[in-house]
């Protein structure tokens, strides 16, 4: 069980900010999705010398399945890689928020995987309108306002270091 820090709760992002994050991230995922299929379409045209017949493809169950799986793969990859390696997605960069563990540390790969797969639960994207989003609660993570959190954490560390013997 992780130690829960009160400082994390004091700096949680507001529901409005979380909603903006959701909209921005979905927008960027859509852009990546369309760019991916544009590149695939151009590659198809170069290899086969003809355009892709979207009308007959849209009738195909296999095409629909492939596009759905591609979208889910892009979406999960976007959230996992951005949040694990950078601590934030593009939407979070814009709003100045980031993902941390409830103990104040960087989230582990397991926490980010749980967070990412929790987003597949229906209505999860609206769950942040409550106290915490489901993907936050189930993965022991929080979305915080980065600057405020870092400032308070540094202040507390400086206060705690007063009186400690300095070694050269």
Buried (B, 14 or more C-beta within 10 A) or exposed (E): EEEEBEEBEEBBBEEEBBBBBBEBBBEBBEEBBEEBBEEEEEEBEEEEEEEBEEEEEEEEEEBEEEBEEBBEEBBBEBBBEBBBEEBBBBBBBBBBBBBBBBEBEEBBEEBBBBBBBBBEEEEBBEBBEEEBBBBBBBBBBBBBBBEEBEEEBEEEEEEEEEEEEEEE
